[in-house]
Amino acid sequence: NYVDINSRKFSRRRVHEGNSLVLVRQAVGQMAAFVETIWSLTLDQSRIFLLLRPLHWAETAVDPYASCPGFECRLALDQLTDKYFVVEPSSVISHAVALRRPGGTFGISSKTIVVCSLNQG
């Protein structure tokens, strides 16, 4: 139901949505995603894998946080992508906080989520 990464607990979305939103390193930039499943596989050693379902980032032109990188916040659409990604814990940067906003916020008709990093170092 959960995994420890750098002394922080991460959960599956169905168990605890607040502990399942993560920021993950990508080749270019970061991805905000919910942890859908956690697998622990024993091969020659035990390895953990996370099945992630990402959010769609809002376009930079409508993201009020895009010009404030020091805030560590970005705007995402409140809708999961159809894609899934499998990553190891080393790809996880941090937990993230999700503040859901109704349609019409920031002049965007669809519901959005303000995603803020909880990276502590």
Secondary structure by P-SEA (a helix, b strand, c coil): cccccccbbbbcccccccccccccccccbbbbbcccbbbbbbcccbbbbbbbbbbbbcccccccccccccccbbbbccccccbbbbbccccccbbbbbbbbcccccccccbbbbccccccc
